[in-house]
Amino acid sequence: MRDRSLLQWATKARMTDLSRGDSSLLGGNAPRPDPDQSDFAIVKDVQLVPGQEADGKLGLYLSFDDVDVPQPIRGELGSTDPGPRTYAYEKLNPDLFAPPSTDKGDVKNAM
């Protein structure tokens, strides 16, 4: 009998517990975009910096200082990225953003 009353109390407490709020706080669900009908991920007017089209094995330094929206492309690797991103960090750390293909091994990049 005691187990039944404990179960009834737990069920009632769960139904009346508003510590997490009620269902009016859930909000709506945004519709998923149709990738066949949308061009939201297309980056227009891509600006590449000197050395960005060169072979990634050369490991050339990339200076993104003069580019408004840097892109993670190095040689034939990478592609455009529409964001959202933090451009200031990408300009400070170009080898982390578009790593040369020579970056292999146990030594980690400084962050």
Protein Blocks (a to p, Z undefined) as FASTA:
>chain_A
ZZmmmmmmmmmmmmmmcknopfklnopadddddfklpcklpcghiacdehklpcfklopa
cdfklpmbacddehjgccddebjcdfklmmmmmmlmmccfklgcjbdcdZZ
